[in-house]
């Protein structure tokens, strides 16, 4: 058993877990309170609109989900600037 390999594997799993947690935060857009505010106004979030417009089985891929992540804190921040691509 290679101890260095195991350390590297553990570190990689931790980094992947952190990335997945950040991605879940990005998927919330401006956060749960922002989504609730949109719903109170009778509006949908961007991802909800995409889901509404596309058929349920339409393959889709989000590219650049981390674009702009944690940028522009002086303006309230940027949850992410990805683009959803649908394969129609």
LOSERO-247002 format. One record per atom (N, C-alpha, C, CB): x, y, z; residue in one letter. Coordinates in steps of 0.1 Angstrom, whole numbers, padded with zeros to 4 digits, always signed. Last residue first. Glycine has a CB too. Layout:
XYZA
...
end
This chain:
-0308+0199-0287X
-0321+0196-0293X
-0320+0190-0307X
-0329+0209-0294X
-0292+0201-0260X
-0290+0194-0272X
-0303+0190-0278X
-0281+0181-0270X
-0286+0232-0245X
-0295+0221-0247X
-0292+0214-0260X
-0310+0226-0246X
-0266+0248-0222X
-0266+0244-0236X
-0276+0231-0237X
-0252+0240-0241X
-0264+0275-0201X
-0270+0262-0203X
-0271+0259-0217X
-0283+0260-0195X
-0236+0291-0187X
-0246+0291-0198X
-0251+0276-0200X
-0239+0296-0212X
-0227+0309-0157X
-0227+0298-0166X
-0238+0300-0177X
-0229+0285-0159X
-0219+0327-0136X
-0223+0332-0149X
-0223+0321-0160X
-0214+0343-0154X
-0226+0332-0102X
-0220+0324-0113X
-0226+0329-0126X
-0223+0309-0111X
-0232+0351-0082X
-0233+0337-0079X
-0227+0328-0090X
-0248+0333-0077X
-0214+0378-0074X
-0219+0371-0086X
-0220+0357-0083X
-0209+0374-0098X
-0218+0407-0052X
-0213+0394-0056X
-0219+0389-0069X
-0215+0385-0045X
-0224+0433-0045X
-0232+0422-0040X
-0228+0409-0045X
-0246+0425-0045X
-0204+0449-0055X
-0217+0451-0061X
-0227+0440-0056X
-0216+0450-0076X
-0181+0441-0043X
-0185+0455-0040X
-0199+0458-0046X
-0175+0465-0046X
-0176+0416-0053X
-0182+0417-0039X
-0187+0431-0036X
-0172+0413-0029X
-0169+0405-0079X
-0176+0417-0077X
-0183+0418-0064X
-0187+0418-0088X
-0168+0370-0076X
-0163+0382-0081X
-0173+0393-0078X
-0161+0381-0097X
-0177+0344-0069X
-0171+0352-0059X
-0164+0365-0064X
-0161+0344-0051X
-0176+0334-0103X
-0179+0330-0089X
-0170+0338-0079X
-0176+0315-0087X
-0173+0339-0129X
-0177+0350-0121X
-0179+0347-0106X
-0189+0356-0126X
-0179+0306-0137X
-0176+0319-0143X
-0181+0330-0134X
-0181+0321-0157X
-0188+0282-0129X
-0180+0289-0120X
-0175+0303-0125X
-0168+0281-0116X
-0201+0272-0151X
-0209+0275-0139X
-0201+0283-0129X
-0214+0261-0133X
-0194+0266-0178X
-0189+0278-0171X
-0196+0282-0159X
-0189+0290-0181X
-0222+0250-0190X
-0208+0253-0192X
-0205+0266-0185X
-0205+0254-0207X
-0244+0225-0185X
-0241+0238-0181X
-0226+0241-0182X
-0246+0241-0166X
-0265+0207-0207X
-0251+0208-0201X
-0249+0223-0197X
-0240+0203-0211X
-0291+0184-0214X
-0286+0198-0212X
-0272+0197-0205X
-0296+0207-0205X
-0315+0166-0233X
-0302+0166-0226X
-0297+0181-0225X
-0292+0158-0235X
-0349+0164-0225X
-0339+0171-0233X
-0325+0171-0226X
-0344+0185-0236X
-0370+0154-0210X
-0359+0145-0214X
-0348+0151-0223X
-0365+0133-0221X
-0387+0176-0206X
-0381+0169-0195X
-0369+0160-0199X
-0391+0161-0188X
-0382+0203-0229X
-0388+0191-0225X
-0380+0184-0214X
-0390+0181-0238X
-0378+0237-0217X
-0373+0225-0224X
-0381+0213-0220X
-0358+0223-0220X
-0390+0257-0202X
-0390+0258-0217X
-0386+0245-0224X
-0381+0269-0221X
-0387+0249-0176X
-0400+0251-0181X
-0401+0251-0196X
-0406+0264-0175X
-0359+0249-0173X
-0366+0237-0171X
-0381+0238-0177X
-0367+0233-0156X
-0356+0277-0176X
-0350+0268-0186X
-0357+0254-0185X
-0335+0266-0183X
-0369+0287-0154X
-0374+0290-0167X
-0368+0281-0178X
-0370+0305-0170X
-0353+0276-0134X
-0367+0272-0134X
-0373+0275-0148X
-0375+0278-0123X
-0329+0290-0138X
-0329+0276-0140X
-0344+0270-0141X
-0322+0269-0129X
-0338+0316-0131X
-0333+0313-0145X
-0334+0298-0148X
-0319+0318-0147X
-0369+0315-0112X
-0355+0317-0114X
-0351+0313-0128X
-0347+0308-0103X
-0400+0331-0119X
-0392+0319-0118X
-0378+0323-0119X
-0396+0309-0129X
-0425+0352-0102X
-0415+0349-0112X
-0408+0336-0109X
-0405+0361-0112X
-0442+0362-0084X
-0448+0354-0095X
-0438+0351-0106X
-0460+0361-0100X
-0431+0373-0062X
-0434+0382-0073X
-0441+0375-0085X
-0422+0390-0078X
-0425+0351-0048X
-0435+0360-0042X
-0440+0370-0053X
-0430+0368-0030X
-0404+0341-0063X
-0416+0334-0063X
-0428+0342-0058X
-0415+0321-0054X
-0384+0360-0057X
-0389+0359-0071X
-0402+0352-0071X
-0379+0351-0079X
-0381+0354-0030X
-0386+0368-0034X
-0391+0367-0048X
-0374+0378-0032X
-0370+0328-0032X
-0383+0330-0025X
-0389+0344-0029X
-0382+0330-0010X
-0346+0335-0044X
-0355+0327-0051X
-0369+0328-0045X
-0351+0312-0051X
-0334+0349-0022X
-0337+0356-0036X
-0347+0348-0044X
-0323+0357-0043X
-0333+0330-0003X
-0341+0341+0000X
-0344+0349-0013X
-0334+0351+0010X
-0314+0312-0015X
-0328+0308-0013X
-0337+0320-0010X
-0329+0298-0001X
-0293+0328-0040X
-0296+0322-0027X
-0311+0319-0025X
-0291+0332-0016X
-0289+0336-0065X
-0287+0346-0055X
-0290+0341-0041X
-0295+0358-0058X
-0283+0303-0073X
-0283+0317-0079X
-0280+0326-0068X
-0296+0320-0085X
-0282+0277-0066X
-0292+0285-0059X
-0292+0300-0064X
-0289+0285-0044X
-0259+0269-0080X
-0272+0265-0085X
-0284+0272-0078X
-0275+0250-0084X
-0239+0277-0063X
-0241+0284-0075X
-0255+0281-0081X
-0230+0280-0085X
-0242+0258-0043X
-0244+0272-0039X
-0247+0280-0052X
-0232+0277-0032X
-0234+0235-0058X
-0248+0236-0052X
-0252+0250-0048X
-0249+0226-0040X
-0207+0243-0062X
-0217+0242-0073X
-0231+0242-0069X
-0214+0229-0081X
-0197+0240-0036X
-0198+0254-0043X
-0207+0254-0054X
-0184+0258-0047X
-0199+0213-0034X
-0207+0221-0024X
-0208+0236-0030X
-0200+0222-0011X
-0182+0204-0054X
-0196+0201-0055X
-0204+0209-0045X
-0198+0186-0051X
-0158+0214-0043X
-0162+0219-0056X
-0177+0216-0057X
-0154+0213-0067X
-0156+0198-0020X
-0157+0213-0018X
-0162+0219-0031X
-0143+0219-0015X
-0153+0173-0032X
-0164+0176-0023X
-0167+0191-0022X
-0162+0169-0009X
-0129+0176-0045X
-0141+0174-0053X
-0153+0177-0044X
-0141+0159-0058X
-0112+0179-0022X
-0113+0190-0032X
-0126+0189-0040X
-0101+0191-0041X
-0115+0154-0011X
-0119+0166-0003X
-0121+0177-0013X
-0108+0169+0007X
-0104+0138-0031X
-0118+0136-0027X
-0123+0148-0019X
-0119+0123-0019X
-0077+0147-0030X
-0085+0149-0042X
-0100+0148-0039X
-0081+0139-0053X
-0069+0139-0004X
-0070+0153-0007X
-0078+0156-0020X
-0055+0158-0009X
-0071+0111-0008X
-0079+0117+0002X
-0081+0132-0001X
-0074+0115+0016X
-0051+0108-0028X
-0065+0104-0031X
-0075+0111-0021X
-0067+0089-0030X
-0029+0116-0014X
-0033+0123-0026X
-0047+0120-0029X
-0024+0120-0038X
-0028+0095+0006X
-0029+0109+0010X
-0034+0118-0002X
-0016+0115+0015X
-0025+0073-0011X
-0037+0074-0003X
-0039+0088+0002X
-0036+0065+0009X
+0001+0078-0022X
-0011+0077-0031X
-0024+0079-0023X
-0011+0063-0037X
+0016+0077+0001X
+0015+0090-0006X
+0003+0090-0015X
+0028+0092-0014X
+0014+0050+0008X
+0009+0060+0017X
+0007+0074+0010X
+0018+0062+0029X
+0006+0022-0009X
+0014+0034-0010X
+0007+0045-0002X
+0015+0038-0025X
+0008-0012+0000X
+0000+0000+0000X
+0009+0012+0000X
-0010+0000+0012X
end
